[in-house]
Amino acid sequence: MLMNKEMKIEIMDTTLRDGEQTSGVSFAVEEKLSIASLLLEEINVDRIEIASTRVSDGEFEAVKRVAQWAAKRGHIDKVEVLGFVDGKVSLNWIKDAGCRVINLLCKGSLNHVTHQLRKTPEQHTADIKEVIANAVRMNIDVNIYLEDWSNGMRDSQDYILFMVDSLKDQPVKRFMLPDTLGVLDPQQTYDYCKTMTDKYPELRFDFHPHNDYDLAVANIEFAVKAGVQGVHVTVNGLGERAGNAPLSSVLAVLHDKLGVKTSLKEKNINHISRVVESYSGIRIPANKPIIGSNVFTQTAGIHADGDSKKNLYYNELLPERFGRTREYALGKTSGKANIRKNLEALGIELDDESMIKVTQRIIELGDRKEIVTQDDLPYIISDVLKSDLASDRIKVLNFALSLAHDLKPVAAVKIEINGKQFEESSSGLGQYDAFMGALKKIYSKHLKREFPVLTSYSVDIPPGGHTDALVQTVISWDYRGEEIKTRGLDADQSVAAIKATVKMLNKLEDMETDGK
């Protein structure tokens, strides 16, 4: 099907409703408000679905807060709440919360209406019309979810058509077609959606997929090809079971594969993905398209070489579109081209002989499953070539960490800074905290210098590692508004953190020297 390039697809994000049904995910009030703000004002989605009615008092307060903010910012008509065919109960809940749109959950399969509601189709449509009439009187707009629509189209299509025929003349803004159990494939999605859009060209349809077969994004592509005008997504693909269609992948497919327009601002997608990752506690897989940490990283040396020769390994998914940058991984498959790309970013040049030595060391590290990063390159070069490319003016000469039951951990540290030795000890909440306490004493007491503020600390085992693998500690610091990020690698977590800290201190020395 040839797509109309001027066609605009409406995006409804349901991270705060369907996405929160991810096992173990519950957003606090301030987190819901933050996500709603980012979705509507930074990403520029057309609508957001933020909750289900009658869930809890806490949910009501959260919806109320979001509604108050949305009303002040002129977004209240973009804020939607899922409600039920229950007379005025859901409508009153929505009105009292300050919202104006109900997404009315109706039965989209004969199986559901017969066995769950134990009603006839005629009885169900009568109940729906009653809710719609009440909504009109209360100045609440109505969208209709046809729950289990995909199974309904497969097993009881006459029932679906009866439902839409019965409701098409009602004041319903959108009929929303959910693949509730994620059972569709792209061809079925196209056929079923085309049946709806061909039979009811005057109606507005949304498609709401689930990702049980990992086909949610593909199904959205074919639903749009079939003529639906709106699609539903979540940030990072959050949702119950296998989740929903991820916003990031959907926007790329709509823009690149179909050439249709959306209101979405691509450049901000990485930011909201990281925010939702933090709030939800659900980590983004490293290989997740668009937003994964590895997706704009070239690993094979031949790819880096090709990138330098007329961008032979580029596609339309340029990282800059999504607020990212291209990186070149260092490991056992690295060639000189990969390493040169990283050295260029650091402003370092090596002759051919030195490049061979450094390449070999990186390959050796990769064989041991260690992660080699751009930040590590100066240290590898210094180690291999015995040069001064990496600063080594600060050395931890000795340290002792003690841990005992019901006693605070204690650290004693002996450190050399520009040839002078200092020694201090301190207690702390943990072994690394005690080590940091001793370091801060040295910097404040002996050096009279400011110490950076630790802003983030993460620990993981390199890919392919086992219980006895090396631990990677990644620490970010803030020093006078500038971020310093370092990594340490060791079998012991505290030692890995100490190694990362020493790297940071040497970087700090370089910054101080450059500033003089």
Secondary structure, 3 states (H helix, E strand, C coil): CCCCCCCECEEEECCCCCHHHCCCCCCCHHHHHHHHHHHHHHHCCCEEEEEECCCCHHHHHHHHHHHHHHHHHCCHHHEEEEEECCCCHHHHHHHHHCCCEEEEEEECCHHHHHHCCCCCHHHHHHHHHHHHHHHHHCCCEEEEEEECHHHHHHHCHHHHHHHHHHHCCCCCCEEEEECCCCCCCHHHHHHHHHHHHHHCCCCCEEEECECCCCCHHHHHHHHHHCCCCEEEEEHHHCCCCCCECEHHHHHHHHHHHCCCECCCCHHHHHHHHHHHHHHHCCCCCCCCCCCCCCCCEECCHHHHHHHHCCCCCCCCCCHHHHCCCCEECECCCCCHHHHHHHHHHHCCCCCHHHHHHHHHHHHHHHHCCCCECHHHHHHHHHHHHCCCCCCCCEEEEEEEEEEECCEEEEEEEEEEECCEEEEEEEECCCHHHHHHHHHHHHHHHHCCCCCCEEEEEEEECCCCCCCCCCEEEEEEEEECCEEEEEEEEECCHHHHHHHHHHHHHHHHHHHHHHHC
